[in-house]
Amino acid sequence: RRRLSLSVHEPLAQRLVVRYHISGLAKEELLPYLKHRLELAGTQMDLFEQPALEALFQATNGLPRKINLLAHLSLNVAALQNAQLVSAEHILTAVEETG
């Protein structure tokens, strides 16, 4: 919202008809959300260890866009290390990569 209020973004702000703020997911919604996303990708396997879920939630504050990005990066980190599951360490490595 703040960025759209800047004068440089005024033309874009004028064209947006609807604005909606998505709040973060609750901690108990994270696992079902990830399972749904993984099912859409074609797997029903649980790929995240419980400590990884905790780290993911803490790093993203439950924001879906951030969850998607960090989960994707952490899956890549785990794959590069030939890990079967994403660990909290993989999440932390992905956080460091995002800056």
Backbone as CSV, one residue per row, in Angstrom:
resi,resn,N_x,N_y,N_z,CA_x,CA_y,CA_z,C_x,C_y,C_z
1,ARG,0.816,-1.195,0.000,0.000,0.000,0.000,0.856,1.253,0.000
2,ARG,1.916,1.229,0.807,2.775,2.416,0.867,3.444,2.674,-0.478
3,ARG,3.889,1.607,-1.114,4.553,1.788,-2.411,3.592,2.361,-3.441
4,LEU,2.369,1.888,-3.428,1.397,2.403,-4.388,1.049,3.859,-4.125
5,SER,1.232,4.304,-2.895,0.913,5.692,-2.581,2.012,6.654,-3.030
6,LEU,3.169,6.138,-3.419,4.241,6.992,-3.929,3.832,7.570,-5.279
7,SER,4.207,8.810,-5.520,3.792,9.473,-6.756,4.302,8.761,-8.003
8,VAL,5.446,8.117,-7.907,5.993,7.410,-9.063,5.089,6.252,-9.492
9,HIS,4.307,5.706,-8.569,3.411,4.587,-8.863,1.958,5.022,-9.063
10,GLU,1.718,6.314,-9.115,0.349,6.808,-9.231,-0.390,6.263,-10.460
11,PRO,0.248,6.209,-11.642,-0.478,5.644,-12.796,-0.947,4.207,-12.560
12,LEU,-0.120,3.407,-11.927,-0.510,2.030,-11.622,-1.636,2.015,-10.590
13,ALA,-1.501,2.817,-9.553,-2.515,2.857,-8.493,-3.881,3.253,-9.054
14,GLN,-3.901,4.134,-10.033,-5.162,4.563,-10.634,-5.828,3.436,-11.424
15,ARG,-5.045,2.505,-11.918,-5.592,1.416,-12.730,-6.070,0.229,-11.894
16,LEU,-5.636,0.158,-10.664,-6.051,-0.945,-9.803,-7.455,-0.692,-9.289
17,VAL,-8.337,-1.594,-9.600,-9.728,-1.438,-9.197,-9.951,-2.041,-7.818
18,VAL,-9.320,-3.176,-7.571,-9.520,-3.886,-6.319,-8.181,-4.065,-5.623
19,ARG,-8.174,-3.805,-4.348,-6.989,-4.065,-3.534,-7.423,-4.938,-2.377
20,TYR,-6.626,-5.956,-2.123,-6.982,-6.883,-1.056,-5.734,-7.250,-0.291
21,HIS,-5.811,-7.186,1.015,-4.688,-7.544,1.879,-4.896,-8.968,2.383
22,ILE,-3.948,-9.847,2.077,-4.017,-11.223,2.561,-3.184,-11.314,3.824
23,SER,-3.825,-11.694,4.905,-3.079,-11.846,6.151,-2.368,-13.192,6.144
24,GLY,-1.436,-13.333,7.053,-0.673,-14.573,7.132,-1.521,-15.737,7.605
25,LEU,-1.073,-16.930,7.237,-1.733,-18.145,7.706,-1.433,-18.350,9.182
26,ALA,-2.332,-19.010,9.869,-2.067,-19.430,11.245,-1.100,-20.612,11.188
27,LYS,-0.380,-20.829,12.266,0.624,-21.898,12.295,0.020,-23.251,11.925
28,GLU,-1.188,-23.527,12.408,-1.816,-24.822,12.126,-2.308,-24.935,10.676
29,GLU,-2.321,-23.843,9.940,-2.727,-23.877,8.532,-1.552,-24.148,7.588
30,LEU,-0.333,-24.029,8.103,0.843,-24.156,7.242,0.960,-25.541,6.612
31,LEU,0.865,-26.593,7.401,1.024,-27.946,6.859,-0.051,-28.277,5.816
32,PRO,-1.342,-28.022,6.089,-2.343,-28.275,5.038,-2.092,-27.448,3.774
33,TYR,-1.628,-26.222,3.955,-1.320,-25.375,2.803,-0.192,-25.990,1.969
34,LEU,0.892,-26.402,2.636,2.010,-27.024,1.924,1.592,-28.331,1.256
35,LYS,0.800,-29.139,1.960,0.332,-30.400,1.372,-0.472,-30.136,0.102
36,HIS,-1.321,-29.129,0.143,-2.118,-28.769,-1.031,-1.215,-28.354,-2.187
37,ARG,-0.240,-27.513,-1.900,0.686,-27.053,-2.947,1.479,-28.222,-3.530
38,LEU,1.911,-29.130,-2.664,2.665,-30.294,-3.132,1.784,-31.226,-3.970
39,GLU,0.510,-31.367,-3.580,-0.420,-32.175,-4.374,-0.611,-31.572,-5.762
40,LEU,-0.698,-30.244,-5.827,-0.810,-29.584,-7.127,0.422,-29.854,-7.987
41,ALA,1.569,-30.023,-7.321,2.819,-30.310,-8.031,2.962,-31.794,-8.356
42,GLY,2.044,-32.622,-7.851,2.043,-34.026,-8.221,2.565,-35.005,-7.188
43,THR,2.708,-34.580,-5.943,3.168,-35.520,-4.915,2.280,-35.445,-3.680
44,GLN,2.172,-36.564,-2.988,1.436,-36.598,-1.727,2.371,-36.936,-0.571
45,MET,3.661,-36.879,-0.843,4.652,-37.183,0.193,4.813,-35.997,1.141
46,ASP,5.054,-36.297,2.403,5.417,-35.258,3.359,6.907,-35.004,3.188
47,LEU,7.264,-33.842,2.687,8.657,-33.553,2.367,9.346,-32.648,3.383
48,PHE,8.604,-32.138,4.368,9.165,-31.208,5.344,9.142,-31.820,6.735
49,GLU,10.302,-31.833,7.387,10.368,-32.273,8.782,9.649,-31.244,9.651
50,GLN,9.193,-31.662,10.832,8.482,-30.750,11.728,9.319,-29.515,12.087
51,PRO,10.607,-29.665,12.436,11.406,-28.460,12.715,11.513,-27.528,11.501
52,ALA,11.472,-28.095,10.304,11.505,-27.271,9.092,10.225,-26.446,8.973
53,LEU,9.098,-27.045,9.341,7.829,-26.310,9.313,7.859,-25.143,10.288
54,GLU,8.427,-25.392,11.469,8.553,-24.316,12.464,9.418,-23.186,11.914
55,ALA,10.561,-23.549,11.322,11.476,-22.544,10.773,10.829,-21.789,9.617
56,LEU,10.087,-22.506,8.787,9.410,-21.885,7.652,8.364,-20.883,8.126
57,PHE,7.607,-21.265,9.138,6.584,-20.358,9.655,7.224,-19.112,10.269
58,GLN,8.266,-19.306,11.050,8.942,-18.164,11.684,9.539,-17.225,10.648
59,ALA,10.112,-17.783,9.591,10.776,-16.959,8.582,9.796,-16.198,7.694
60,THR,8.569,-16.691,7.578,7.609,-16.095,6.638,6.450,-15.371,7.307
61,ASN,6.315,-15.528,8.611,5.154,-14.981,9.330,3.841,-15.479,8.732
62,GLY,3.894,-16.631,8.091,2.687,-17.226,7.530,2.195,-16.601,6.242
63,LEU,2.988,-15.715,5.640,2.554,-15.054,4.406,2.705,-16.013,3.221
64,PRO,1.606,-16.314,2.535,1.640,-17.317,1.473,2.701,-17.075,0.402
65,ARG,2.853,-15.846,-0.043,3.845,-15.554,-1.079,5.245,-15.904,-0.600
66,LYS,5.551,-15.553,0.645,6.869,-15.864,1.207,7.020,-17.360,1.462
67,ILE,5.946,-18.008,1.897,5.979,-19.465,2.102,6.312,-20.153,0.785
68,ASN,5.629,-19.754,-0.285,5.859,-20.371,-1.592,7.315,-20.232,-2.018
69,LEU,7.852,-19.034,-1.896,9.230,-18.784,-2.308,10.213,-19.581,-1.466
70,LEU,10.071,-19.494,-0.151,11.027,-20.150,0.738,10.907,-21.672,0.676
71,ALA,9.706,-22.186,0.530,9.530,-23.636,0.395,10.197,-24.127,-0.888
72,HIS,10.015,-23.391,-1.967,10.636,-23.760,-3.242,12.162,-23.757,-3.121
73,LEU,12.712,-22.695,-2.560,14.166,-22.610,-2.412,14.703,-23.699,-1.497
74,SER,13.993,-23.980,-0.418,14.469,-24.999,0.521,14.381,-26.399,-0.089
75,LEU,13.384,-26.644,-0.930,13.325,-27.916,-1.656,14.532,-28.059,-2.584
76,ASN,14.922,-26.957,-3.219,16.111,-26.983,-4.075,17.371,-27.252,-3.270
77,VAL,17.501,-26.603,-2.114,18.665,-26.812,-1.248,18.736,-28.276,-0.829
78,ALA,17.605,-28.829,-0.407,17.568,-30.232,0.018,17.933,-31.159,-1.142
79,ALA,17.429,-30.866,-2.325,17.729,-31.700,-3.493,19.216,-31.662,-3.832
80,LEU,19.814,-30.482,-3.736,21.248,-30.360,-4.017,22.094,-31.166,-3.042
81,GLN,21.566,-31.360,-1.843,22.281,-32.138,-0.826,21.820,-33.597,-0.805
82,ASN,21.032,-33.988,-1.796,20.496,-35.353,-1.894,19.743,-35.782,-0.640
83,ALA,19.065,-34.841,-0.006,18.293,-35.134,1.203,16.903,-35.635,0.816
84,GLN,16.374,-36.543,1.611,15.031,-37.069,1.376,13.950,-36.098,1.844
85,LEU,14.262,-35.345,2.907,13.314,-34.405,3.501,13.969,-33.044,3.683
86,VAL,13.147,-32.015,3.709,13.633,-30.667,3.988,13.760,-30.511,5.497
87,SER,14.930,-30.094,5.932,15.191,-29.889,7.359,15.171,-28.395,7.680
88,ALA,15.226,-28.082,8.959,15.301,-26.683,9.385,16.560,-26.026,8.830
89,GLU,17.640,-26.793,8.733,18.887,-26.253,8.188,18.718,-25.852,6.723
90,HIS,17.952,-26.630,5.977,17.686,-26.277,4.577,16.891,-24.972,4.496
91,ILE,15.945,-24.824,5.402,15.155,-23.583,5.444,16.071,-22.406,5.732
92,LEU,16.947,-22.548,6.725,17.851,-21.453,7.094,18.796,-21.104,5.950
93,THR,19.266,-22.104,5.234,20.118,-21.845,4.071,19.347,-21.063,3.013
94,ALA,18.110,-21.441,2.781,17.272,-20.735,1.808,17.006,-19.299,2.251
95,VAL,16.812,-19.097,3.548,16.613,-17.740,4.077,17.845,-16.894,3.792
96,GLU,19.022,-17.456,4.030,20.266,-16.725,3.775,20.404,-16.378,2.297
97,GLU,19.976,-17.269,1.421,20.072,-17.028,-0.019,19.146,-15.907,-0.478
98,THR,18.033,-15.729,0.208,17.093,-14.675,-0.184,17.520,-13.314,0.337
99,GLY,18.463,-13.318,1.261,18.993,-12.058,1.775,18.145,-11.515,2.834
